[in-house]
């Protein structure tokens, strides 16, 4: 008899940002598969078991979770943020497509969550108030040349751009190269938001212009939001400025 597989997200890191639906799913599961720091965000009950794996072992993790669910257990695969945004939902779907027939019979439920760009945007104002896109700067699963093409296309079309995985020890140069690329297309005054650990005690929200944006302000806990030419900064005496993208946009040639 096939079991149940939940794919849940813990949100950006603040326990209050994990949705009630995700908490309900976690309460039903007997076994949890995920990257250690994400599993650490859960308060598991007696009898609930953790199965920890490295952050680069997504397909192996998905396969192990599917095997256990196929045996009849209720299993949760855990991501940070929203499981469908640069996270485990895609890996599980990929594994199901390539895997044995019994994996397709599993009762699979993907539970939506709060992704990092939403938490950062809420802290800054409303930078995602008009059309936007999300791009991962990681070239682990796609070539850097494709990332550059997507950055150029998004900036040229006037999208606000949320950058995930902006920098790491293995990729210390890519955010700087992304800024260089965008400076050839966007005005230097375009707002850039560095949102680190939004909602957590070590949160840091920093707003600068594209011309002055310093890649050193980012790490892997940072989501970077780059405005469009229409994005505005509203200064507020004694308070953090509001960054927002107006609900209207004019045609450009």
C-alpha positions in Angstrom: 0.0 0.0 0.0 1.4 3.4 -1.0 1.9 6.1 1.6 1.8 9.8 1.6 4.5 12.4 0.6 4.3 16.0 1.7 6.7 18.6 0.3 6.8 21.5 2.7 8.7 24.8 3.1 9.6 26.3 6.5 9.5 29.9 5.2 12.4 32.3 5.3 13.4 31.2 8.8 11.2 33.0 11.3 8.9 30.3 12.8 5.9 32.6 12.4 6.4 32.6 8.7 5.8 28.9 8.3 2.2 28.5 7.2 -0.4 26.7 9.3 -0.9 24.3 6.4 2.8 23.3 6.4 2.6 22.8 10.2 -0.4 20.5 9.8 1.5 18.5 7.2 4.6 18.2 9.4 2.4 17.0 12.3 1.2 14.1 10.2 4.6 12.9 9.0 6.7 10.2 10.6 9.9 10.8 8.7 11.5 14.0 7.5 14.1 14.4 4.7 16.0 17.5 4.2 19.1 19.7 4.5 20.1 19.9 8.2 19.6 23.6 8.8 16.1 23.4 7.4 15.2 20.4 9.5 16.6 22.2 12.5 13.7 24.7 12.2 11.1 22.1 13.0 10.2 21.0 16.5 9.6 17.3 16.0 7.6 15.1 18.3 8.7 11.9 19.8 8.8 9.2 17.2 9.3 11.6 14.3 12.6 10.9 12.6 15.1 13.1 10.7 17.0 12.0 7.6 19.6 14.6 7.0 21.5 15.0 3.7 23.8 17.6 2.1 22.2 20.5 0.2 23.5 19.3 -3.1 22.0 15.8 -2.8 18.5 16.8 -3.9 17.8 13.9 -6.3 19.1 11.2 -3.9 17.1 12.8 -1.1 14.0 12.8 -3.2 14.5 9.1 -4.2 15.0 8.0 -0.6 11.8 9.9 0.5 9.8 8.4 -2.4 11.0 4.9 -1.5 9.9 5.3 2.1 6.5 6.8 1.0 6.0 3.9 -1.4 6.5 1.5 1.5 3.4 3.0 3.2 4.8 5.6 5.5 3.8 9.3 5.7 6.9 11.3 4.8 7.8 15.0 4.5 10.5 16.5 2.3 11.5 19.8 3.8 12.8 22.9 2.1 13.4 26.5 3.2 11.1 29.1 1.9 8.6 27.8 -0.6 9.3 24.2 -1.8 8.4 25.1 -5.4 10.8 28.0 -5.7 14.4 26.8 -6.4 13.7 24.0 -4.0 12.7 20.3 -3.5 9.4 20.2 -5.3 11.1 20.2 -8.7 13.6 17.6 -7.6 10.8 15.3 -6.4 8.8 15.7 -9.6 12.0 15.0 -11.6 12.6 11.8 -9.6 9.0 10.7 -10.1 9.2 11.2 -13.8 12.4 9.1 -14.0 11.6 6.6 -11.3 9.7 3.3 -11.0 5.9 3.1 -11.5 5.2 2.8 -7.8 6.4 6.3 -7.2 3.7 7.7 -9.5 1.1 6.0 -7.3 2.1 7.9 -4.1 -0.3 10.4 -2.7 1.9 13.5 -3.3 1.0 17.0 -1.8 3.1 20.1 -2.4 2.3 22.6 0.3 3.0 26.3 -0.7 5.1 28.5 1.6 6.6 32.0 1.9 9.7 32.4 -0.3 12.6 34.7 0.5 11.8 37.4 -2.1 8.4 37.9 -0.5 9.8 38.3 3.0 12.5 40.7 1.7 10.0 42.7 -0.3 7.6 43.1 2.6 10.5 44.4 4.8 11.5 47.0 2.1 8.0 48.2 0.9 6.5 46.9 -2.3 9.3 46.4 -4.9 7.3 43.5 -6.4 4.3 45.7 -6.9 4.5 45.4 -10.7 5.9 42.7 -13.0 8.9 40.8 -11.7 10.9 37.6 -12.1 13.2 35.4 -10.0 16.6 34.2 -11.3 19.1 32.0 -9.5 22.7 33.0 -9.9 23.9 29.5 -9.2 25.5 27.8 -12.3 25.5 24.3 -10.7 22.6 23.3 -13.0 22.8 25.8 -15.9 25.6 27.6 -17.7 26.6 31.1 -16.7 26.1 32.3 -20.3 22.4 31.4 -19.9 22.1 33.3 -16.6 23.6 36.4 -18.4 21.0 36.1 -21.2 18.2 35.9 -18.8 19.5 38.9 -16.8 19.8 41.0 -19.9 16.3 40.0 -21.2 14.6 40.7 -17.8 16.3 44.0 -17.4 15.6 45.1 -21.0 11.9 44.1 -20.6 11.6 46.2 -17.4 11.1 43.4 -14.9 12.1 43.8 -11.2 14.6 41.0 -10.7 14.9 38.9 -7.5 18.2 37.1 -7.3 18.5 33.9 -5.4 21.8 32.1 -4.5 23.7 35.3 -5.2 27.1 34.3 -3.9 28.9 31.4 -2.2 32.5 30.4 -1.4 32.6 28.5 -4.7 31.0 31.4 -6.6 32.3 34.7 -5.1 32.4 36.6 -8.4 29.0 36.1 -9.9 27.0 38.8 -8.2 29.5 41.4 -9.2 29.4 40.2 -12.8 25.6 40.3 -12.6 25.7 43.9 -11.4 28.2 44.8 -14.2 25.8 43.3 -16.8 22.8 45.1 -15.4 24.6 48.5 -15.3 24.9 48.4 -19.1 21.1 48.3 -19.3 19.5 49.9 -16.2 20.0 53.4 -14.8 22.6 53.7 -12.1 19.9 55.1 -9.8 17.9 51.8 -9.9 17.2 50.7 -6.3 18.9 47.5 -5.2 17.8 45.8 -2.0 20.0 43.4 -0.1 17.7 41.3 2.1 19.6 39.0 4.5 17.8 36.6 6.8 14.5 38.4 6.5 12.4 37.9 9.6 15.2 36.3 11.7 17.1 38.0 14.6 20.1 38.6 12.4 18.0 40.3 9.6 19.7 43.0 7.6 17.9 45.0 5.0 20.1 47.4 3.0 19.0 49.7 0.1 21.5 51.2 -2.3 21.6 52.3 -6.0 22.7 49.9 -8.7 25.7 52.2 -9.4 26.9 51.8 -5.8 25.7 48.2 -5.1 28.5 46.3 -3.4 28.4 42.5 -3.9 30.2 42.1 -0.6 27.0 42.9 1.2 25.5 39.5 0.1 26.0 35.9 1.2 24.0 32.7 0.7 21.4 33.9 3.2 20.7 37.0 1.1 18.0 37.6 -1.5 18.9 40.6 -3.7 16.0 42.5 -5.4 16.9 44.8 -8.3 14.3 47.3 -9.2 13.1 48.3 -12.7 13.6 51.8 -14.1 10.1 52.7 -12.6 10.9 51.5 -9.0 11.0 54.4 -6.6 12.4 55.1 -3.1 10.3 57.1 -0.7 12.5 58.7 2.0 11.0 58.8 5.5 12.7 60.9 8.2 13.9 58.6 11.0 12.7 55.5 9.3 13.8 53.1 6.7 12.8 54.3 3.2 10.0 52.6 1.3 11.0 51.0 -2.0 8.1 50.3 -4.3 7.3 49.6 -8.0 4.2 51.6 -9.1 1.2 49.6 -10.3 1.3 51.3 -13.7 4.0 51.4 -16.4 4.4 53.3 -19.6 5.4 51.7 -23.0 9.1 52.1 -23.9 10.7 52.0 -27.3 
